Amino acid sequence: MIKISNNAKTEVERLKAADQVAADAFIRVGVQGGGCSGLIYQLDFDTEFQDTDKIFEDKGVKIAVDKKSFLYLVGTELDYSGGLNGKGFSFINPNASRTCGCGESFSI
């Protein structure tokens, strides 16, 4: 399961309204090779599910993850911080054995 914090839910709703994203849009979370630690997170809005997607809903927010990425993301929580130490989404991933300083890449 992929979860979403209250702060992330609020920011997703704000972004959907500000960017005039389709009402039926959901969050697509994924992983691809790259970054300084080997894997990098992907996060975007989407409106079409794929046959191999794992689909979750937490706090009223739908989240889709492709089958391959799910293996790296199971148990992850999507969070958002708007504080002085940085602004943006972050992934709290219990499977990551190492993360880079910026928090955008990780390794298992």
GUTORLO-917203 format. One line per field, with one value per residue (C-alpha): residue in three letters; z, y, x. Coordinates in Angstrom, 2 decimals. Each point is the difference from the previous one (the first is absolute). Example, Ala and Ser with C-alpha at 12.3 -4.5 7.8 and 13.67 -1.06 7.14 Angstrom:
<atoms>
residuo = c(ALA  SER);
Z = c(7.80  -0.66);
Y = c(-4.50  3.44);
X = c(12.30  1.37);
</atoms>
This chain:
<atoms>
residuo = c(MET  ILE  LYS  ILE  SER  ASN  ASN  ALA  LYS  THR  GLU  VAL  GLU  ARG  LEU  LYS  ALA  ALA  ASP  GLN  VAL  ALA  ALA  ASP  ALA  PHE  ILE  ARG  VAL  GLY  VAL  GLN  GLY  GLY  GLY  CYS  SER  GLY  LEU  ILE  TYR  GLN  LEU  ASP  PHE  ASP  THR  GLU  PHE  GLN  ASP  THR  ASP  LYS  ILE  PHE  GLU  ASP  LYS  GLY  VAL  LYS  ILE  ALA  VAL  ASP  LYS  LYS  SER  PHE  LEU  TYR  LEU  VAL  GLY  THR  GLU  LEU  ASP  TYR  SER  GLY  GLY  LEU  ASN  GLY  LYS  GLY  PHE  SER  PHE  ILE  ASN  PRO  ASN  ALA  SER  ARG  THR  CYS  GLY  CYS  GLY  GLU  SER  PHE  SER  ILE);
Z = c(0.00  -0.68  2.48  -0.09  2.90  0.77  -1.16  -3.32  -0.50  0.52  -2.49  -2.59  0.22  -0.28  -3.06  -1.70  0.42  -0.93  -3.08  -1.00  -0.03  -0.99  2.88  -0.56  0.03  2.44  1.16  -1.85  2.03  -1.53  0.14  -2.74  -0.13  0.59  2.63  2.19  1.98  -2.94  -0.04  -0.31  0.93  -2.54  0.92  -2.35  -0.68  -2.40  -1.24  -1.49  1.95  -1.56  0.15  2.27  2.45  3.70  1.11  3.52  1.64  3.20  1.55  -3.16  -2.33  -2.69  -0.61  -2.83  -0.08  -2.83  0.94  -0.19  2.07  2.63  1.01  1.05  1.49  2.07  3.37  -1.14  1.19  -2.17  2.11  -0.67  1.84  -0.59  2.78  0.15  -0.46  -3.46  -1.86  -1.92  0.00  1.68  0.11  3.33  -1.33  2.52  -2.75  -0.75  1.50  -1.12  -1.23  -1.47  1.69  -2.11  0.72  -3.66  -0.52  2.01  -0.08  1.35);
Y = c(0.00  3.58  2.60  3.79  2.43  2.72  2.65  -1.80  -0.38  3.74  0.84  -2.45  1.61  3.48  -1.00  -1.60  3.23  2.35  -1.98  -0.73  -3.73  -2.23  -0.87  -3.74  0.34  -2.10  -0.08  -2.29  -0.99  -1.87  -0.82  0.10  -0.48  3.12  2.51  -0.13  -3.03  -2.14  0.44  3.14  0.64  1.16  1.83  1.40  0.31  -2.49  -0.80  -3.49  -3.17  -2.71  -3.70  -0.75  2.89  -0.56  2.48  1.36  2.63  1.77  3.00  0.29  0.24  -2.67  -1.19  -2.25  -1.81  -2.17  -3.60  0.33  3.20  -1.47  -2.48  2.98  2.09  -2.40  1.62  3.49  3.17  3.11  3.13  3.73  2.69  3.72  1.03  1.87  -3.14  -0.58  -0.10  -2.90  -3.58  -2.68  -3.77  -1.79  -3.36  -2.80  -2.03  2.56  -0.95  3.24  3.37  2.97  3.40  1.50  -2.93  -0.56  -3.19  -3.17  -3.52  -3.29);
X = c(0.00  1.07  -1.21  -0.27  0.41  -2.52  2.50  0.52  -3.75  -0.50  2.76  -1.32  -3.43  1.55  2.05  -3.00  -1.98  2.87  1.03  -3.61  0.67  -2.93  -2.31  0.57  3.81  1.96  3.61  2.40  3.06  2.91  3.69  2.61  3.75  2.08  1.00  3.06  -1.25  -1.17  -3.79  -2.10  -3.63  -2.59  -3.19  -2.63  -3.70  -1.60  -3.51  0.44  0.67  2.17  -0.83  2.97  -0.58  -0.42  -2.68  -0.41  -2.12  1.01  -1.76  -2.11  3.03  0.42  3.56  1.19  3.34  1.29  0.73  3.81  0.14  -2.29  2.71  2.16  -2.81  -2.11  -0.70  1.10  -1.71  -0.13  0.51  0.22  1.93  -0.28  2.38  3.27  2.10  -1.36  -3.23  -1.41  -1.16  2.07  -0.19  0.23  1.11  0.66  1.72  2.71  3.35  1.64  -1.26  1.81  0.18  -2.77  -2.36  -0.84  1.98  0.52  1.35  -1.24);
</atoms>
